[in-house]
Amino acid sequence: MNKKFTILFDLDGTLVDTAPDLMRAHNHVMKRFGYPTKSTEEIRNLVGQGAGAMLGRSIWGQAKKEFGKIEDEKIKKEMVTEFVDFYGKNIVNESKLIKGVKDFLIWAKKKEILMAVCTNKQEHLSIDLLKKIGIYDFFEYVAGHNTFDYCKPDPRHLTSVIEILDGDIKKSLMIGDSETDANAAKEAGIPVILLEDGYTEKNINEIYHNHLIRDFVGIEKIVEKYL
């Protein structure tokens, strides 16, 4: 049986510019717990590894493990819970689709391409965002941070979704905006289309990619080469 082509998408910074709403939720939590707030641009560098990682990197400027410097587990849990609760209630106040996304999804659906979202945002928040911003029905599957026992940059986050869709790794693409997406795809053996202005601190030239795009306008020409 000839398997369909599969495209996996990151969510924050790839399909949707969520930084303004993430910034408001982040700053709400920081004000409540006595830590400095951040600008929208600063938030773009912190997104991609889940709420706990974002809060930890914001406070200490380092990786997810630094969140452990708060010894009180109750406080850490309260911070994440407060963030998720506030963000969930304000998830599409200012978030917008990346330019060209809707047209590309329509094109891909007509081509009978299987599409799924692989994000480190919690699954229920991801689904809610996709529904409220009007593109949920384009996707066959949504895998969030807590869908499996692993998440990006673990390549299984991608390969498990391809398996669920009965796809083929050799007939798959990943579209993302950060090293988290790129490293997962590289380890899985999947080509990567990377957005230039991603949610990452890294220089774009430091991140593995096969193709570089500013937005989704004209991306069909790249994808056609793989079909």
C-alpha positions, -999 to +999 in steps of 0.1 A: +000+000+000+013+034-010+016+055+023+006+091+022+031+119+027+032+133+063+040+168+076+046+174+113+043+210+126+056+227+157+030+251+171+043+281+190+063+303+166+056+280+137+019+279+131+009+306+155+027+336+169+017+330+205+043+352+222+020+381+232-004+358+251+025+337+266+041+370+278+010+381+296+006+347+313+043+346+322+043+381+336+011+374+356+029+345+374+062+364+379+044+394+395+025+371+418+057+352+429+080+382+430+102+377+400+110+401+371+087+404+341+098+400+305+090+416+272+074+398+243+107+395+225+124+380+255+096+355+258+103+343+222+136+331+234+121+311+263+094+291+246+097+256+234+103+232+263+071+235+283+058+259+310+081+248+338+112+251+315+100+286+304+096+298+340+129+283+351+148+298+321+132+331+327+143+333+364+178+318+360+185+322+323+194+285+320+179+252+312+148+233+325+168+217+354+174+252+369+137+253+378+148+228+405+165+256+424+132+264+439+133+238+466+097+241+476+079+217+452+046+232+463+056+266+450+069+252+417+037+234+412+017+265+421+037+286+396+031+262+367-006+257+376-011+294+378+006+299+344-015+272+327-047+284+343-042+320+333-029+312+298-057+288+292-083+315+299-064+340+277-050+318+250-060+337+218-063+373+230-034+385+208-021+353+192-022+352+154-015+327+126+019+330+110+015+346+075+005+321+049-004+292+073-041+289+064-035+289+027-008+263+030-029+240+051-057+242+026-033+234-002-018+204+017-052+190+025-061+191-012-029+172-018-041+146+007-010+151+029-014+138+064-008+166+089-001+165+127+011+189+154+041+179+176+045+206+203+059+209+238+028+229+248+004+208+269-019+188+248-052+203+260-039+238+256-026+230+221-060+216+210-078+245+225-056+270+207-059+252+174-097+252+177-101+288+188-077+301+161-096+280+134-072+254+121-077+223+143-097+204+116-067+203+093-048+180+116-051+142+120-034+142+154-021+166+180+008+154+203+016+178+231+042+178+259+022+153+280+008+131+252+036+105+255+063+098+282+087+118+261+087+150+240+110+170+217+139+169+213+133+132+217+128+119+182+101+095+194+078+125+197+078+127+159+082+090+150+054+079+173+030+103+156+041+091+121+035+055+133+000+064+147-009+080+113+004+049+095+029+071+077+065+066+066+095+084+080+110+084+045+079+103+033+078+129+061+087+165+068+091+186+100+083+223+100+095+241+131+112+272+144+138+261+169+167+237+177+142+216+197+123+209+165+154+206+144+172+182+167+142+159+171+138+157+133+175+152+126+176+123+151+145+109+135+160+112+100+133+137+088+141+168+067+135+201+084+119+233+071+129+260+096+113+295+101+139+323+102+124+343+131+118+315+155+113+312+193+149+305+201+180+322+215+202+306+189+214+321+156+196+305+127+229+293+113+236+273+144+204+253+140+202+222+117+178+227+087+173+216+051+153+247+041+148+281+056+116+302+052+105+336+065+068+325+066+045+301+048+040+321+017+054+301-012+063+271+009+044+248-015+073+250-039+096+234-013+071+207-003+064+198-039+099+185-043+093+159-016+060+146-029 
